[in-house]
Amino acid sequence: MVSLTAVAGIAVVAFGMVLLPGPNMMYLVSRTITQGRRAGYVSLGGVAAGFAVYALAATAGLTAVFEVVPVLYTVIKLAGVGYLLWLAWQAVRPGGTTPFAPRELPVDSPRRLFTMGLVTNLLNPKIAILYVSILPQFADPARGHLWAQTLALAAVQIAVALAVNGIWVLCAGAVSSFLTSRPAWQRVQRYLMGSVLAGAAVMLGLERTRSAVA
């Protein structure tokens, strides 16, 4: 079965990645601010379903597909780099937005909230990269069935991601009020978010280059 070291490793990686501003955080926070915590948690349920889809796909051998057709792996990583850079620019450009900025959004039904949470997560390149290139590295063939290890590691990642995202939903209103009343802090938050996103894109791009060279 999966080792405690692997469990701790994927937990640390999952925690670090969920702290990076991305599509999931932005969707959950914006929905919470617009429609309240209940809407935020319904949306989080959709995000959880998206994680489950990725976990099942990884268990079914998604990584093997990318080993057979490596160009697909490269395409996903390049798309991830581009998407993160676009999010960074949206944050730091003049008039850029922050996930905590109040904005006008239509009121959606619980079904649509859940569906959009699911779709947002499935189209999140950060999560795709996590399951394609990072999570498999913590599975050890010498410790038994790889599918069981993959499911266990995915469960750890999902638990960490849902816990942190749940906190974002819980605190979204308070953080939004704090930033709205303090424009200087809102600018700091936007530039910090943009810097983190750009840094993540650079790291991802360098990792792609190293893999290609190897």
N, C-alpha and C positions, 0 to 999 in steps of 0.2 A: 504494500500500500504506500501511499504518498508519505514522504518523510516530513517531519516537523520543520526541518530547514526549508524545504520547498514551500510549505504552508506559510511560514513566516516571510519568505522571499516574495511570494505572489501577493501577500497582504500589504507589504511595504510598497510594492510597485503599484498595486491598485489604489492605495491611499494617495500616493504621489500623483497619479494620473487624474483621479477624481477631483483633486484640488485645482487642477489646471482648468481655467474657464473654457468652456466648449459648448457645443449645441445642446447637450442635455441640461447643463446648468442654466443656460440662457432661457431655454423653453420653460423649465420648471419655475424659475424665479419670476419670469414675466407673467406666467399664468397665475401664480400665487398672488402677485401684486394686483392683477386685474380682477380675479374672481375669488380670491380667498384661499385659505389653506386646504379646504376640502378639494377644490379643483386641483391644487398642487399635488395632493396625494393621489388623486385619481390619475393624473398625468404620470406620476411616479410609478403607478401600477403598470402603465404602458411601457415605461422604460424598463421595468423589471422583466416584462414579457420579451422585450428585445434582447436583454441579456440571456434569457433562457434559450432563445432561438440561436444565438451565437454559441452558447455552450453545447447545444445538441449538434450543431453543424461541426464544431471542433471535434466532438466525440466521434462523429460519423466519418471523420477523415478529411476535413477541409484542408488541413495543412498538407496532406499528401497531394491534393490537387495542385497546390501552388508549387510543390516540388517537381511535379511532372510538367507544369506549364509556368516556369518562373517569371515569364513576362507579365503574367497577371498580378503576381506579387509586386513587381516593380511598379506597375500601373497604379495599384492601390496606394502604395507608399508615396508616389509622386503626387497623386490626388490629395493625399493627406497633407503633404507639405504645402501644396497650393492653397488648400482650404484653411489651414492654420494661419498662413500668411494673410489671407483675405480677412479672416476674423481679426487679426492683429491690426490691420489697416483700418477696419471699421471702428476699432476702439480708439485709435490715436488720431485719426484724421479730424480736421476742423469740423465740429458739430457731430463728432463720433458719439456712439451710444455705449451705455453700460447695461449689463443685465439687470441692474438694480434701479435704473431710471424709470419712473412712471411713464406709461405710454397708453394710448388708446388702442384697445384690442377688442374684437367682437366677443361676446359671451358665448362660449361653446357648451354643448351638451356633454354629460359625462362620457358618453360613447365616443364622441369626437375627441375629447381630451385624452382618453385612453389610447385611441388610435394614433393620434398625433405624437403622443409620448413614445409609442412603439416605433412609428416610422422615423422619428427623430433619432432614436437610438440605433436603428438598423442602418441609417445613412451616416452615422457618425464615424468618420475615418479613424479617429483615435481608438475606438472600441474594436474596429476591424483589425487594426494593426496589433492591438493587445492580444487578441485571440489567434491571429495568424503567426506572429513572429515572436511574441514574448512568452505567453503561457506554455507553449509546448517545450520550452527550454527547461521548465521545472519538473517535467515528467521524466522518470528514470526507468528504462525498459527492464533493468535488473530487479526492480521492486514489484514486478507483477504486471497485471493488465493495464495497458496504457489508457484504455477507455475509462476505467475506474479512476485512475489518477487524474485524468483530464476533467472528469465530472467533479471530483473533490476540489481540485484547484479552482475550477469555475465557480463552485459554490462559495469558496472563500472570497473570490473577487466580487461576486454579486453581493454578498453580505456587506463587505466594506463599502462598495459603491452606493448601495441603497441606504446604509446608515448615514453616510456623509451627505448624500443628496436629500435625505429626509431632514437633516439639520438645516440645509439651505432653504427648504420649504418652510420650516418652522420659523426661521429668522429673517426671511425675505422682507417682510413688512417693516421690521425694526431697522434693518440695514438700509432699506430704501429711504425711510424717514430721516435717518441720520445723515445720509449723503445728500438728500434733497435740501436739507437745511444748512448744509456746509458745502458750497460749490467747490471750494479748494480741495476738500477731501475727495469729491467726486472726480475731479481732474486727476488727482493722484491715483485713484482706483482705476481710472481708464488707462492711464499710461502704464501702471503696473500690470494690468491685465494684458495690454498690448505687448509689453516686453516679454512676459511669460509665454504668450502664444508664439511670438517670433522666435524666442529661444528654443521652444519645443520643435518648431519647424526646422531650425538649423540643425538641432541634434538628430532629428529624424532623417534629414537629408544626408548628413555625414555618415549615419549608420547605413544608409542605402549604398553610399559610395564604398564603404569598407566591405560590405557584403559582395558588391559587384567585383571588387578587386580580388577578394578571396576566391 
